[in-house]
Amino acid sequence: MDTLFCVIFWSLNMFYLSKKLDPNLLNVMIIFLLTLVQTFGYSYLGTELAEEAEAVGKAIYDLPWYEHSVELQRFYRLMIQRTQRPTGITGAKFFIVQLTTFASVVQMSYSYYLVLRDVLNKL
């Protein structure tokens, strides 16, 4: 839902910025940049979280687990199993927010802006 909102909001903002030159232009630009920075921040932190979770799994796997007690070996196994599931910030429980998601949202927003501009120019 958040991704859809961003695509629609950014597309309409780009269209407004390209068509209007009025006193509200600065306000719209500030709102546009703030939403862009906020979404990038979530995406960046989601990527960092996923990379760190993967690093934890690799570190546990590289431990000399066979030298420890059976109880610790069981805990290591549980930790490794947990790190095999994707870890990250989710968007509405549908997708994991990462920088690749952010890039696709920006690209989709620009594509929709171009389509909207072409359709409205033909009217």
VENZIHU-V747404 format. One record per residue. PHI is phi as a letter, one per 30 degrees, with the letter a starting at -180 (none if undefined). BURIAL is 1 if it has 24 or more other C-alpha atoms within 12 Angstrom, else 0. D_CENTER is the distance of its C-alpha to the mean C-alpha in Angstrom with 2 decimals. Layout:
PHI;BURIAL;D_CENTER
PHI;BURIAL;D_CENTER
This chain:
none;0;12.55
d;1;10.05
d;1;8.69
d;0;12.41
d;0;13.32
d;1;11.18
d;1;12.72
d;1;16.09
d;1;16.06
d;1;15.13
d;1;17.61
d;1;20.28
d;1;19.82
d;1;20.25
d;1;23.25
d;0;24.69
d;1;24.38
d;0;26.15
c;0;28.95
c;0;29.87
b;0;31.53
b;0;32.41
d;0;32.14
d;0;28.93
e;0;27.14
d;0;26.30
d;0;24.91
d;1;22.67
d;1;21.46
d;0;20.73
d;0;18.78
d;1;16.80
d;0;16.06
d;0;15.25
d;1;12.62
d;1;11.17
d;0;11.41
d;0;10.11
d;1;6.77
d;1;6.81
d;0;8.17
d;1;5.85
d;1;3.25
d;1;6.86
d;0;8.27
d;1;6.41
d;1;7.60
d;0;10.79
d;1;11.40
d;1;11.31
d;0;13.53
d;0;15.83
d;1;16.29
d;1;17.29
d;0;19.59
d;0;21.21
d;1;22.01
d;0;23.56
d;0;25.51
d;1;26.95
d;0;27.84
d;0;29.66
d;0;31.75
d;0;35.38
d;0;34.93
d;0;38.27
d;0;40.16
c;0;39.04
d;0;40.48
d;0;39.72
d;0;37.99
d;0;35.53
d;0;35.04
d;0;34.06
d;0;31.49
d;1;30.08
d;0;29.88
d;0;28.00
d;0;25.48
d;1;25.01
d;0;24.62
d;0;21.94
d;1;19.90
d;0;20.14
d;0;17.85
d;0;14.08
b;1;12.90
l;1;9.60
d;1;7.93
c;0;8.24
c;0;7.92
h;0;11.70
i;0;12.54
c;0;11.82
b;0;8.77
c;1;6.82
d;1;3.14
b;1;3.59
d;1;5.15
d;0;6.80
d;1;4.71
d;1;4.69
d;0;8.19
d;0;9.19
d;1;8.62
d;1;10.63
d;0;13.06
d;0;13.60
d;1;14.24
d;1;16.70
d;0;18.34
d;1;18.95
d;1;20.29
d;0;22.70
d;0;23.88
d;1;24.43
d;0;26.32
d;0;28.48
d;0;29.34
d;0;30.31
d;0;32.30
d;0;34.35
d;0;35.34
